[in-house]
């Protein structure tokens, strides 16, 4: 994967990309191989590969930025109240990884005083490295990204994911109304539909049952590609974020208004 980063890229971005590539090399090595799987208290799987990847990421990030906090999916937190806080999901899509299909990624974001300012999403088996910094644009393998300009629900291609909690709310009926109107509905899931969205290949993503480590990096990538990224109530990303509407500005507003009734 050869490309040139923008000249104004921060040291944080350079190191985060280095860490994501190191983790991707590990997960590629194990993919479709043999590894131990256990079930966490929240009934989601974790593998020895998740843990190994996160340890490598943590070592690389904290070696360069020892005073920054670290909040990862699998290992002990460090100084979570720090102004600068790394948010890391070493294998986003562990269920995919365990089942042997390639929809998994490495997610690394940096939050400053509660706002995400940097994101790296490494689509390991797709050779897609997306990254963004605040006010510096979003990029895929060195090429600038922009969300689509589709602004009518009837013309939109929308991807959905993790809809369990949404199906239990008043928003489920209105989601059904949206589905009946759109041009195309898909469920690409995990990191991949956000990659498609940032590149303008689909027009919106709607999902629930996420956590901030899944989507922090993707949130700034979508924003820097010209999109809007909030929860289903229209609130900007926080550590407690559990749902997503992501789209260009006009389409986001129409989808948010249609989904009133969901409670985060």
Secondary structure, DSSP 8 states (H G I E B T S, - for coil): ------TT--HHHHHHHHHHHHHHHHHHHHTTS---EEE-TTS-EEEHHHHHHHHHHHHHHHHH-TTSEEEESSS--B-TTSSEEEEEEEEETHHHHHHT-S--EEEEEEEETTEEEEEEEEEGGGTEEEEEETTS-EEETTEE--------GGG-EEEEE--HHHHTSTHHHHHHHHHHHSSEEE---TTHHHHHHHTTSS-EEEEES--HHHHHHHHHHHHHTTEEEE-TTS----TT--EEEEEEHHHHHHHHHHTTT---
